[in-house]
Amino acid sequence: PPSGITSSEDAILTPARRKRISSGSRDLTRNLPSAAWALRTHLKYVTQFRFQSESGDAGFDDDLEAAVAEWSRPDRFDSAGRMGLDAFLAVLECCAVLDGDCGALRLKDGSLQGIEASQIVTPDKVNPRERWTNGVMIGRGGRHVAYGVGEYDEAGRSVEGVRRVNAGRFYLHGYFNRFAQVRGVSPLASAINSMQDSYEFIDHALARMKVEQLFALVLFRDAAEAAGTIDSTAAVDDDGEETNPGGYTVDFGKGPQVLDLDPGDDAKFLATNSPGASSQDMLSMVIALSLKALDSPYSFYDESHTNFFGSRAAWQHYERSCTDKRANVARFLNSWLAWRIQLAIQDREIKLPRSILDSRYSLRRPWWEFIAVGMPWWDPSKEIDGDIKAVGGGFSSPQKVCRSRGSDFYRNIDETARALEYARERPKTMSRAPQMRIEYNASEAELRVYDTIGEWESSAGFIAYQVDEMKLAGVEALTVRVNSLGGSLKDGVAIYNTLRESGARVRVVVDGIAGSAASVVAMAGDEVEMPASAMLMIHLPSYSGVSGDAAQLRKFAESLDKWAESAASIYAAKSGKSAEEIRELMLAETWFTAAEAVEAGFADRVTGGPVVRAHVDLTSFRNAPEAAAVLVAAPGAQMKGDAMPENGNKPAPSGSTGDAINKADLERFTKAFGAENGVRWLSEGKSYTESLEAHVEALGAQHAEALGAAEAARSEAVSRAEAAEAKLAEAEETLAKLDRGESDPATPPSPDAKAKAGLAGLVRIAGK
């Protein structure tokens, strides 16, 4: 029952009571697995951070992050040399949870000394005018002025040598839930009794289980007389006759026994159903209540307790409860780093850049941040799509999304740019480089649609977000490169409308194939270009796996017809054909080469490059031509009867069965030598080495041609200069004659001073 007494927390929790709470919580985490697990889970969620400097000076930020990594090493961070920053932070929070609070003492060499709660005690000798409470000297307004810090004796049982430490050298980290509170209180204080009950319950249940291993056999008889005694040997008299004929001989020491029971007899082993179902339910409830002390959901402890959605909802609530706890830990980190940077400045280890000095940043208003490490995605595709939609709807930003995942948006962009640059410098590029590239702060941008429409970077949401970013960057010309068999028509129409409304001039280049929904995307271009080897395909929309009754199927068919009309209107707008003509082409599943697409009005021009053929399985399409296979072939895929390349360097030669070209070779050659030369040399059957030699020869010819052109231009420039020089000399001579009053046969003499001044001006211009 309530005590009816209201006092400060420190008056209630005297040093002796604090010691009992600390001892009880530590005993539980040593002996009760669920308590130890709850503590470890708490530490993983609230003590893992990543440091990031954001001063605006990239060079200084890199230097500071390197310095923090150096200061975080065990030999630089911990006075005992055992723990780095991460381990020290986990132990600091662990002590605060178990004991209520703990401290970190700052030393002159820049290291920290961890101080446990039991080491913070009031010194033996204090000034009577000073106010000390549980090892803390209190000043005006309740501010901490100093601490009494002692050391454990050699036995580690008592604290001695207590000295006074100013508050500026000591950081007290703990849990505070009252204004009238000097020392922290363990959040486990409310759960110690419940955890102790669950520990005793489990201990007693284990004891009963062990007793059950010592079983007993009971014989029952439905009669007035007893069944006799059970002995390992039957009792006999002096004549050798059994004196206990009604009994049974049982010897479990000899292995399994067979009892031949008389009618009406029964045999059972003594056993107990302990703990029962009600007891197990009670234990689960006690454990759940205990976990609430750290806000840990019971579904964390028992994964089978709920389904996926229940687990996720519980995790989201727990994440929110961790916000204040992380902020409490981050305050310690910021305090430590501000002190450590101050020491580094004094020692001239670092120098603050102008970007900080000219701004409003300071050690009290830091330019850095400790970012909590985020949780991995539970359902990556859905969560990523949700993040993209949140950004597109203005509910979040790329920076906030990356921060929630424990990463940095700007660093991700920089690292991706470096990865792409590295890939461009290598003949073999990344197997899956990012398909979406927007170069910000430029008037031009490029976007790639290389995936199934509706998935990954080719989803309508992702492209809408990228186009919005492009608008903010002021992009005026957008190049969209398409190489996709299609996918979701719904997303294809959305992407088409997004590109048409982007405000930029859209140039579509069909790098390989624009099929199905991808052909709808291609129609968004103000200009559509197709290399000679590219193809375009249009057909009626379809959907597999539909089930339902006749009415439902008719309704679904009507929906497909409406989507077909939508796609047909897009094709008609680009080509100028009638809706009926487009409908017939879609019904026939029509495949267009680049030239045919231009003739039909779906493309505007054909760029260079011969048709290259290989074979793959395109059975999902009714009328797919063989020429389309090379545009979608997986590396090494081909049909029966085709010649395989002998090795990765030498492509298969051309033959009467068609030009069988491995797509891996095609990608390798085109990236190394350009699309036109790579396709031509690969089609001619050149090896990579032969193509490289031809490439070098071609470059040499281009270089010689450029030198010749430069030499010709130089000779022409010299001739022009000489002619100008002759005209200048002639003009100067004419001017001299005028000055002397002599007549010039080519120019009639004139005493007009304006004419003379004009001629002098022409001479000066000619001189320049």
FENCORNOR-V396229 format. One record per pair of residues at least 6 apart in sequence whose C-alpha atoms are under 6 Angstrom apart, sorted by the first residue. I is the first residue (numbers start at 1). J is the second residue. Records with the same first field share a line. If there is no record, write none. Layout:
BEGIN
I: J + J
END
This chain:
BEGIN
8: 180
9: 181
22: 98 + 99
25: 98
29: 35 + 36
46: 326
47: 90
48: 372 + 373
49: 370 + 371 + 372 + 373
50: 370 + 371
51: 370
52: 368 + 369
53: 61 + 368
54: 367 + 368
55: 367
71: 77
72: 84 + 85
73: 84
74: 81 + 82 + 83 + 84
75: 81
76: 111
77: 84 + 111
78: 111 + 112
79: 111 + 112 + 113
96: 102 + 174
97: 186
98: 186
99: 186
100: 174 + 175 + 184 + 185 + 186
101: 117 + 173 + 174 + 184
102: 115 + 116 + 117 + 172 + 173
103: 115 + 171 + 172 + 173
104: 112 + 113 + 114 + 115 + 170 + 171
105: 112 + 113 + 169 + 170
106: 112 + 169
119: 149 + 150
120: 135 + 148 + 149
121: 134 + 135 + 148
122: 135 + 148
123: 148 + 162
131: 137 + 138
135: 147 + 148
136: 147
137: 144 + 145 + 146
138: 144 + 145
139: 145
145: 167
146: 165 + 166 + 167
147: 164 + 165
148: 162 + 163 + 164
149: 162 + 163
150: 159 + 160 + 161 + 162
151: 159 + 160
152: 158 + 159
174: 184
175: 184 + 185
176: 184
187: 293
188: 293
191: 290
194: 290
195: 290
216: 269 + 270
217: 268 + 269
218: 267 + 268
219: 266 + 267
220: 265 + 266
221: 264 + 265
222: 264
227: 246 + 247
228: 246 + 247
229: 247
230: 247 + 248 + 249
231: 249
232: 249 + 250 + 251
235: 242 + 243 + 244
236: 242 + 243
288: 298
299: 305
338: 363
344: 350
361: 367
372: 406
373: 406
374: 404 + 405 + 406
390: 396
391: 397
392: 465
399: 409
402: 408 + 409
423: 429
427: 672
435: 448
436: 447 + 448
437: 446 + 447
438: 445 + 446
439: 445
440: 473
441: 473
443: 475 + 476
444: 475 + 477 + 478
445: 478
446: 478 + 479 + 480
447: 480
448: 480 + 481
449: 458 + 482
450: 482 + 483 + 484
451: 458 + 484
452: 486 + 487
453: 459 + 486 + 487 + 488
454: 488 + 491
460: 491 + 494 + 495
476: 504
477: 504 + 505
478: 506
479: 506 + 507 + 508
480: 508
481: 508 + 509 + 510
482: 510 + 511
483: 511 + 512 + 513 + 514
484: 513 + 514 + 518
485: 515
486: 515 + 516 + 517 + 518
487: 517
489: 517
492: 517 + 521
496: 521 + 524
500: 524
506: 525 + 526
507: 525 + 526 + 527
508: 525 + 528
509: 528 + 529 + 530
510: 530
512: 534 + 631
513: 534 + 535 + 536
514: 536
515: 536 + 537
516: 537 + 538
528: 603 + 604
529: 604 + 605 + 606
530: 594 + 606 + 607
531: 606 + 607 + 608
532: 594 + 609 + 610 + 611
533: 610 + 611
534: 594
535: 592 + 593 + 594
536: 591 + 592
537: 590 + 591
538: 586 + 589 + 590
539: 586 + 587 + 589
540: 564 + 586 + 587
568: 582
575: 601 + 602
597: 603
598: 604
609: 676
613: 627 + 630 + 659
614: 629 + 630 + 660 + 661
615: 629 + 638 + 639
616: 629 + 633 + 637 + 638
635: 663 + 664
636: 662
645: 651 + 652
649: 687 + 688
650: 687
653: 685
669: 678
670: 678
743: 749
END
